[in-house]
Structure formats: C-alpha cells, structure tokens
Amino acid sequence: MITMDDIIREGNPILNKTAEAVPLPPNKEDIDILTEMLDYLKNSQDEKIAEQYGLRPGVGLAAPQIGLSKRMIAVHFEDFDGKQYSYGLFNPRIISHSVEKAYLTTGEGCLSVDREVPGYVPRYARITVKATDLDGNEVKLRLRGYAAIVFQHEIDHLNGVMFYDYINHENPFEEPENAKPIE
C-alpha cells in the first residue's frame, strides 16, 4: 500500500525529469504499481483510512511522485457536475486543446508539495487525452473544466513540470488572459 512515506517531495530531481514511456502492452509489475497508485487516491479520500494511515487526500498521482520515472498517472475524483473519473493510465498524452484557458480560483495543490503555493495556474479549458488504461485498452477522453485541469496537472508531472511553474511570480492572483475562473 502506498502511503505518504512513498511520495517524493519537491526538490527531488526526479520531479524535474521527463519520464520514460511504458512499453505496451504493460507488464504485470507496471499494472500492479498503477493499480496501487489508484488505490492510494481512493484510500486518501476515505476519511477512516486516510486518518488511520496519515494520508493526504489527493485526486491525482503520477509515477514520478513515487520515485518512478515512468509515464503513468492515476486519477480518482468527481467533477463539479458530479461526474466520476477513476483511471489508471499508461503513456497519457494531450492530443488537442482549446485556445481558451481556465484556472481554479482556489489555486492548485500537490501531494509532493508540503506548503501552500498561492496563485492562479492557467491551464487549457478543454483537452483531449489519449492513453492506455489498466485493461490494455486505448482510451480517448474529452475533458473540460476541473477534469481537464486535474489531467493536465498529472501529465505535467510526466514532463518534469510543477504546477507552480505556471504561476505569475510578479502577481500570483492576476487573472490569466483569455481564461475563465473555475470556482
């Protein structure tokens, strides 16, 4: 079981590296690790389990965050319209995106960052992602709003990019151009 002790924190060079593609079809070891990553997210959102094991709640986790430089992400969350997203994905990539941007008015957080980093993080408002799921199927996901932001945050981890790299350091709460706020 993955716990907070397994999560790599900012400052570790693996978080700034581009992760390696996972050979497909994925092997049993990679499938097991990705399943454990998804289980962490589910456990972290269960109050009893989270308290028992000291888990910080998360909606996404990328393999570099557990010390593996592999292109694997897990997401488990409900968007603001009540739609459930629960995926373990190999080699996810954004194949198209909107010109329009969006940002969370509350800012973003990260399991690898143990501090508050205030500011707006501009992201694409809509994206299309292609990946291979835990069952070896190719999936194509059209995402918007909060879901698009979560996926971009995790895919960025695979490219060595942290959410705060996007924050305007001169004026962290300046509204990004051509961007809609997501409450």
VENGI-V135909 format. One record per backbone hydrogen bond with DSSP energy under -0.5 kcal/mol. CO is the residue of the C=O (numbers start at 1). NH is the residue of the N-H. If there is no record, write none. Layout:
# VENGI-V135909
co nh
CO NH
CO NH
This chain:
# VENGI-V135909
co nh
3 6
4 7
9 12
12 15
13 16
14 17
17 19
20 71
21 23
27 31
28 32
29 33
30 34
31 35
32 36
33 37
34 38
35 39
36 40
37 41
38 42
39 43
40 44
41 45
42 45
43 46
45 47
46 50
47 51
48 52
49 53
50 54
50 55
59 76
61 74
62 65
63 66
63 68
64 67
65 8
67 69
68 70
69 20
70 72
71 91
72 63
73 89
74 61
75 87
77 85
79 82
83 79
85 77
87 75
88 134
89 73
90 132
93 95
93 130
96 128
100 125
101 180
102 123
103 182
104 107
110 113
112 10
112 114
116 118
120 122
123 102
125 145
126 98
127 143
128 95
128 96
129 141
130 93
131 139
132 90
133 136
137 133
139 131
141 129
141 143
143 127
144 147
144 148
145 149
146 150
147 151
148 152
149 153
150 154
151 155
152 156
153 157
154 158
155 158
155 159
156 159
156 161
157 160
158 19
162 165
163 166
164 167
167 169
171 174
172 120
176 179
178 101
180 103
181 183
182 105
